[in-house]
Amino acid sequence: MLVVEKVTVTINGIEVKVPKDYTVLMAAREAGIDIPTLCYLKDVNEIAACRVCVVEADVNGRPLRNLPASCVLKVEDGMNVRTNTPRVREAVKTNVELILANHNRECLTCQRNGTCELQKLCNELGIEDIPYEGEKRPQIVDAVSHSIVRDASKCILCGRCVSTCTKVQGIGILDFTKRGFETEVAPAFNHSMADVPCTYCGQCIQACPVAALREKTNIDDVWQAIDDPDKYVVVQTAPAVRASLGEEFGLPVGTRVTGKMVAALRRIGFNKVFDTNFSADLTIMEEGTELLGRVKNGGKLPMITSCSPGWIRYCEMYYPEFIDNLSTCKSPQQMFGAIAKSYWAKKAGIDPKKIVVVSVMPCTSKKTEAARPEMQVDGIRDVDISLTTRELGDMIKQARIDFLNLKDEKFDKVLGEYSGAGVIFGATGGVMEAALRTVADILTEKDLESIEYKAVRGIEGVKEASVTLPIDGVDTEIKVAVAHGTKNAAKVLDAVKSGEKDYHFIEVMACPGGCVHGGGQSHVSSKARLDVNPKVNRANALYEEDQSMEFRKSHKNPEIKKLYDDYLKEPNGHLSHKLLHTHYEKKEIYPLQNEEEFKELMEQLI
């Protein structure tokens, strides 16, 4: 049994024993004492840049120099810490005022008004005036990409986005540039976010305490479509949205609000309210069949999932040698759009050109995916507009809907029926588990009762499992892996490249925790994350809904059966390939158009 060495620390007169590798900030939490933070992001960004968490301290009567930052100050036996002295209060307030001095303080019109961590800290400190008025950061707004907007005037140089992109995602497209007052966080060569190897996962947005990074909003586009009498506007909601939307209205992290969400969408004015879970089930039918075909016929293995657009971009740019390993299936978002504008349009008697498909996703990269040139059939785009969970929350508020008092309603039929397998797509490992439930039934020709593949669940960065299934009469061990976050994806791909690992099937999600912690989900402050893990709480909400479903396997979904019987005929058939499958291709990293551009960029760099 591992013995943890502890030390005794006194904080504001409260004695507490904590492990010797703790920081003072961590020890204070053990003692129930709140120390303010701003740049701090546990295990990701612990750099003492903002100086908001400073304390007074001595060790056995020996005072520590200046006011050390508690987020990096290691505890020592006999340490005495004071967090609420006049000197500390004045220093914290002054440091925040200095941050505000050159900050764009248009708070009332800011997208993060009400969820801004800097704003909340100002309220707590009672800051009403800024004594250090001076030159402001220029308002340079990069809104070129479909997914992410960067506003330099609101950046507080906390470094949380830089650390997240580098340490968590392993990409590092953001960093500190220039010096002194001119310092800013930006992509290399001051490129737009549209011209760098960004996956648009939006984890930088989740990390940002202010609105220096935010999603590119499409709310006005949706209102315009709804208000157009010539348009028939349908909406689809991703699995993970129901596990986060309630947070926009003050509910605890991970509260499931499926029925209220449906009711709110109807009141907003959508003509039909459908569920992406339906097309998640459809994805399993197509992807599972594709996997079986590759295993039986000597196809390219391992096959890798294609549901996450952030992961697809990562593969195309950083690991193009694995493009042939990608499933050719479109994501559930895109499959839904293709089916809505073909099968459903025909059943409803509506001209596909008049149908506007809006998706509500936990993901910022879905906006870019919807705009990809490949995502259309016969000149008709699969998905017209993609919103984030946060944007839907804003629309509900704009429509003055009393969300918390809504009575639960159900999705519309035809594209609204789903199985528990479709629900768990939102959690890391969910796609793998859903696929195994269907593939196992098909191969054993049985309705298996043991369907919970818990080895692929959880938030461990890389998970491995194997299941023995009969293939052509021979029991075969099917080896699978699950990775979430692109840094973990790289570990798996490198292991496959080196021959260290051998898999049949790999699930990759670009966001840590999967879609439940996507870049478009509700903001959870760094302070709140010390008490609750959004990845775990939201995933649990999805598994609870899975447990409550009448059907828990994709191939058991009655509407999926009817879709194949009446229209598609068979998974991976001719019509399925036309509507539901696509292709991917290598993308250049930092493409330079010509030699003159290269010289200009080098001059800027020098």
N, C-alpha and C positions, 0 to 999 in steps of 0.2 A: 504493500500500500504506500502510495506516494505521500510523504510528509511535507506539507507546505510551511516553510519558515515564516513566522509572523513577527511584526514589530508593533510597539505601542505608540500611538500618535494621539495627541490631544488637539481637537479642533473646536475653537470657540468654547473651550471649557469642557467639551465632551470627549471622554477617553474612548478610543476604539482600537481594536487589534485587527490588523489587516496584513495580507501577504506582503513580503518585503519588496516585491517587484511592482507594487501599486504606485500610481502617481497620487499626489495630494488631491487632485480632482476626484479620482476614484474613491479615495479614502473618505472624502467629504460626503459623497453619496451614501457610503456605508453608514455614516453618522447622521444621515437625514438632513444634510446641509447643502443648499443649492448655491453653487458658484456659477455666475454667468459665463457663457462661452459664445463665440461667434465663428471663428475659423475652425474650431474643433469638430472633428468627425471621427468618432471612435474607430480605432484600428486602420483608419484611412488617412486622415490629415491631423497630425498632432505636432504642429510646428511652432506654436506660440507666436503667430504672426500678428494677431489682433490686439494682444495684451489686455484683453477684457477679463481674463480669469486670474489676474494677479492677486497675491496675498502677502501678508506679513508673516514671517516665520523665524523661529530660532530652534537650534538643536542643543538641548541641555544648557540653555542660557546663552548660547553663542548665536547672535543675530546673523541671519543670512543677508547678503548684500542686496541693496535695492529692493524691488518688489518682484520676486520671481513669479513666473507663469505656472499656475498649478497643474496645467495639462501636461507639462513635461518635467515637473519637479518630483523626483522620486522621494518616497517617504523614508525616514530614518527613525530608528528607535530613540525615543525621547524627544521627538520633534513636537513643537508647539506652534500651531497655525492659527492665525486670526484673519477672518474674511470680512469683518464688518467694522474695521477701525476707520476713523476720519481720513487717514492717509489713503487707505484702500478705496474707500468710497469716492474720494476726490479723483484718484488716479483712473479708476474705471470710467467715471463720468467724463473726464477729460479725454481719454482715449476714444470713447465713442463719439464725442463731439468732433474730434479731429478726423475721424472717419467720415462724419457727416459733412464736414466743411467743403469737400469738393464732390460730394455725392449728388446725383440728380434726385432732388427730393419732391418730385411731382407725385406724391404718394396717393392722392385721391384718384388719379387716373392710371395708376400703376396696376398691372395685372396681378401683382402679389399683395395688393392692399388687403390686409386682414390675415395673410399667411406669411408675411415677411418677417424673418427672424430679427433683422435690424430694427424694424418698426416696433416689434414687441419689446425689444430690449430698451429702446428709447422710452417707451411707456413705463416700463418697470423702473427705470432710473429717474423718471420725472424730468426728462430733458424737454424744455419748452423753447429754448433759444440757443443759437449757435454763435459763440463769441469769436469764432475764427473764420469769418466769411472771407473767401478768397476766390481764386480762379477755379472754375469747375472743369471736370473732365468733359471733353468734347462729346457731343451726342452722335457718335458714329454707330449707326444701326445696320447690321448685316442681316437682311431678311430675304436673301436670294434663294436659299434652299427651300424645299417644300416642307421641311420638318422643324428646323431650329432657327430661332432668332437670337442674335448676340447684340447686346446694347452696352457698349463700353462705358457710357456715362453712369451706369448703375453698378458697375463692378467695384467691389471693395477690396480686391486683391487678397482675399482670404486663402485662395489656393485650393479650395475644396474640389472644384471641377478638375483642376490639373491633376491632383492626386487620384481622383476617382478614375479619370480616363487612363492614367498610367498604371496605377497599382491594382485597381479592380478589373479594368477591362483590358489592360495590356496593350493599349493602342498609342496613347500619348500624342494626340493631334493638337492639344492645347498646352501652352506654357507661358511663362512670364517673358515678355519682350521689352526692349528699351530699358532706360534707367531713370532713376529719380522720379520727379513728378510725372514724367512721360511714361512710366511703367504701366503696362497693361497686360492682360491675359488675352492671347489671340493665337490663331493657327500660324504655322510657319509661313514666312514671306508675307505675312498679313493677308493671306488668301481669304476669300469668303469661305464660310462653312460648306458652301456648295461645291467648292473646288479642291477639297482635301479628302483624304481617305477616312472620312467619318462614317460610321455605321448608322448614325442618327438614332442610336439606342435611347438617347435622352437621359442617360444616367448622370450626365453633367447638370441637367436641369434639376434632377432630384437632389443633387448635392448642393446646388447654389442656394444660399440663404436669402437672396434677394431676387431681383428680376433681370439680372445681367444675362441670364440664359433662360429662354422660355420657348414653348412651342409656337409655331406659326399658326395663328388662329384662323379657322374657317367658319366661325359662327355666322357671320353675315351672309356667307354663301348659302348656308342652310336655310336661314330665314327667307332669303330671296326665293329659293326654290319652293318652300312651303307656301309662300304668298302668291306664287305664279299659278293661276287657274289652269294653265295648259300642262302643268307638270303633275305627275303622280309620284309622290315621294314616299319611299319605304325606308325603314331603318333596321339595321341589324346590330346586335350588341354582343360583344365578345364575352367569354366566360368570366374573365377576371374583373370586368367592370362591376358586376353585381357585388363583388367582395370589397370594393373600395368606394363606390359612389356615396354611400352613406356618410363617409368621413367628411364630404363636402357640406354636410348639414349637421355636423357635430356628433355623429354617432361614433362609438369606439372603433378603433382600427380592426378591420376584418369582419364587420357586421354585414351579413348577407341581406340585400334589399331587392331581390329579384322582382317580387310582385309590385312594390312601390315604383321601381324603375319603369316597368311596363306601363303602369298607370300614368306616370309623368310624361312618358314619350307620347302617349295618346293625347294628353292634354296640350302638349306642345303643338300638335297639329299634323303629325305624320299620318299618312293614309293607311299604312299597315306597319305593325310592330312585329318584327321577326327576330330570330335568334341565330347568331353565328354558331351556336352549339349544333344546330342542324347540319351546317356545312362542315363542322368538325367531325361529325359522324360520317359525312360523305368523304372527307379526307381520309379517314381510316379505311374505308372501303377501297379507295383508289390506292392509297399508299401501302396498305397491307397486301393487296393483290400484287402490286409492283414488287414488294419485297419477296413474296413467295416465288414470283416469276424469276427474279434474279438468283435466288438460292437454288431453285430447281434446274434452271437453264444455264448456269455458269455465267450469270451477269456480273456487272461491276459491283464488287463488295469492298468494304462495307457500304451499305446504302445509308445515306444521312438525310435526316428530315429537312424539309424546306418550308416549314410553317413560319419561321421567324425571319422577317425581312432584314433585320439588323445582322443576323448571322449570314444570310445570303450575301449581303454586301461585303461582309468580312471575308467570306470564302472567295468571292470574285476578286478581291483586291490583294489579300494576304496569302491565301492558299489556293490559287487557281488550279493547281494540279489535282484538286479534289472536286472540281466542278462536275466531272462525269459520275462522281459518287453521289451527288445530290439527287434526291427524288425529283422526278419531273413534275410532281404535283404542285399546283398552285396552293397558296395558303388558304385556310378556311374563309378569310375575308374575301379573297378574289373568287373562290369557287362559288360563294353565295351570290355575288354579283352576276356571274355568268349564268347561273341557274335562274336567278330572278328575272333576267332579261331574255330568257329563252323559254324554258319549261313553264315557269309561273306566269310570264307575260301571255303565253298562249292560252293557259287555263283561265286567266282572268280576262282575256280579250282586250288587252291593252297594248298599244304600239310600244315596242321596246325603246324607241327613241324618245318617248315621253316619260319614261320611268327614270327617276333619279334615285340611285342607291346611295344612302348615307350609312356609314359604319361608325360605331362608337367603340373605340379600341383603347386598351391600356398603354398604347405604344405610339411614340412619335414617328418611328420609322415606317409605320403603316401609311402615313401621308405620302412618303416618297414611293413606297411600293405601289400605291394606287395610281401614281403618275407614270410608272414605268411604261415604256412603249409596248412591251410584250403583253401587258395586261388588258387586252381587248380581243373581241371576237367579231370578225366581219365588220370592223370599223366602229364597233360599239364598245365603249369602255366598260369594264366589269364594275368598278366602283367609282362613283363620281366625287364624293367628298368623304374624307375620314376625319373624325373628331376624336379628341382624347376624353378620358373620364372627366378631367377637370373642365373641359369645354362643355360637356353635357351638364355638369353641375351649374355652370354659369348660365346656360340656356334655361334651365329650370327656374333659376332665380330671376332671370329677365322676364320670364313668363308669369312671375308672381305666383308660382304654384307652391302650396303648403305641403312640401314633400313628406314631412314626418307624419302628417295626418292622413295621407292617402291610404285607401284600402287596396289590398293586393289585387292585381289583375293578371290574366294569363296572356301569353303570346298568341298572335293570330295563327291560324292553322295553315297547313301546307308547307311552310318553311319555318314553322315555329316549334315543331315537335323535336325532342332531343333525348338522348340517353345520358346516363351518368358518365359514360366514357367521354362524351362530348364536353361535359362540364369540366372535367379534370385537366383538359388541355391547358388551362390557365396556370397550372403549377408545374414547376420543373419535374420531369419524369412522367407527367400526365399523358403526353403523346405516346411515349413508349408503353405505358401501362394499357392505354386504350387499344393500341395496336396488338399487344400480346393477348388481350381478352378475345379479340376477333380472330386473330391468326390461330390461336390455340384451338378454338372451337372448330374452325374450318379444317384443320389438319387432323384433329382427333375424331371429327364428325360427331361430336358430343356437345351438349349444352353444359359446359363445365361449371361447377358451383364455386370452386376456388378461383376467384378472379382478381383478388387484391394482391398485386405484385409489389409488396412493400419494400423490396430491395431497391427499387428505383425511386422511392419517395425520399423526402428530406432535403435539407439545404447544403449537404456536403457538396463541395465543388465538382467532384467527379464521382459518379457511382457506376458500379459494374454489377452485372447479374448474368445468369445463364438459365435457360429453360430447355428441357429435353422434349422434343416434339417429333412425331413420326413424319418423315418426308420420303415419299415413294416407298413406303413400307419399312423404312429403316429409321430407328431412333437416332435423332441427330441433335447434338448440343448447339443451341442457338445462343451465341454470345452477344451481349448488348452492353452499351455504355450510354450514360447520360451526362452531359456537361451543360452548365449554365454560367453565363458570363463568358465573353470572348477570350479572356485570359485562360480560363479552364478549357475552352474549346481548343486553343493552341496546344495545350498539354496533351490532349487526346490525339490530335492530328499528328503531332510530332512523334508520339509513341507508335502510331500506326506506320508512319513513314520509315521509322528506324527498324521496324519489324519487331519491336518489343511487345506490341499488342496486336491481337487479331480478333476482329469483331465482324459480326454479320450486319448489325444495325446500330446506328448511333443517333441519339436525339441531341440536338444542340439548340439552346435558346440564348439569344444575345444578352438578355438581361439577367443579372444575379437573382436567383429565386424564380426565374421564369416570368411569365406575363403578369403575375400578381404584383411584381415590383417593377413594372415597365415604366418607361420615361414619361408616360402620360397619366399615370395614376396620381391620386391625391397626395399632396405634400405632407410629409411627416417630419417635424423638426428634428434636428440633431439631438436636442434634449429629450424629446419623446422617444427617440429610438433607443435610448439607454434603458427604458422601461418596457418597451414592446418591440417585437420584431415583425414588421409588416409582412415579410416573406412568409413567416410561419402562420400568423393569424389569418391572413387572406387565403392561404392555401388550405387551411383547416376548414374555412367556410365553404370552399369548393368541394372538399371531400365529404362534408356533411350533406351538401346537396346531392352528390353522387349517391350517398347511402339512401337518400329519400326517394330516389327515382324508381318508377315501375320497371323500366328497362335500363340495364347498366352496361349493355354492349351495343356498339354502333350498328352491327348487322341486325339487331333486334328492333331497331327504330322502324315503326310501321310506315312512316312517311318516306324513309329511305328505301324501303322495299318497294313501295309504290312508284317512286321516282325511277327505279331501275326497270320495273315491270312495264311501266307505261311509256318510258322515254329513253333512258340511257341504254337499256337492255342488259348490259353487263359491265362490271368494273374493268377499266383499262381498255374498253372497246373503242370503236372508231369515234363515236360521238363524244365519249368521255375525253378522249385525247384532244379533240378539237376544243372542247369547252373548259376542261378542268386541268389540263397539263400545259407546261410551258418549257422554256429553256433559259439557261443562264450563260454568261460569258465573262471572260477575264476583263477586269477593269484596271486601268493604269493608276498608279499612285503618284500624285502631284504631276499630272501631265503638263508638259510645256509645249506650247503651240509652235514656237520657233526659236531660233538662236537669239534673236533680239530680246525676246521675253526673258530668256535665261540670263542674259547679260544684265538686264534691268533688275532682276531679282537678286542677282549676286551683288550688285552695287548697293541695293537696299540692305542686304545682309551685312556687308562690310561697313 
